[in-house]
Amino acid sequence: MTVNLVIRVTPKEKALIDKYAGKEGWTISEYVRATMITDMAMMHQDVEAMKIIFNKGKQKLAQRLSHKLRPFHADEAKR
């Protein structure tokens, strides 16, 4: 379950968020959440934030590996 969190940013901030979210292949929501939670974990040594980062990191790693391995599996299927 998620809830909405509305924030105000300048056009330049929005452009930066869009840029870096896009580089990671993340939605703006994913990027902002990850950035905020990472800051909480690092600045406040928040254990719950660290757990969220760890679990999200595992999910993203699995997605990236799956995406990168698709061409390999497609080549194997042709053989």
Stockholm file with secondary structure:
# STOCKHOLM 1.0

chainA/1-79         MTVNLVIRVTPKEKALIDKYAGKEGWTISEYVRATMITDMAMMHQDVEAMKIIFNKGKQKLAQRLSHKLRPFHADEAKR
#=GR chainA/1-79 SS CCCCCCCCCCHHHHHHHHHHHHHHTCCHHHHHHHHHHHHHHHHHCCHHHHHHHHHHHHHHHHHHHHHHHHHHHHHHHHC
#=GC SS_cons        CCCCCCCCCCHHHHHHHHHHHHHHTCCHHHHHHHHHHHHHHHHHCCHHHHHHHHHHHHHHHHHHHHHHHHHHHHHHHHC
//
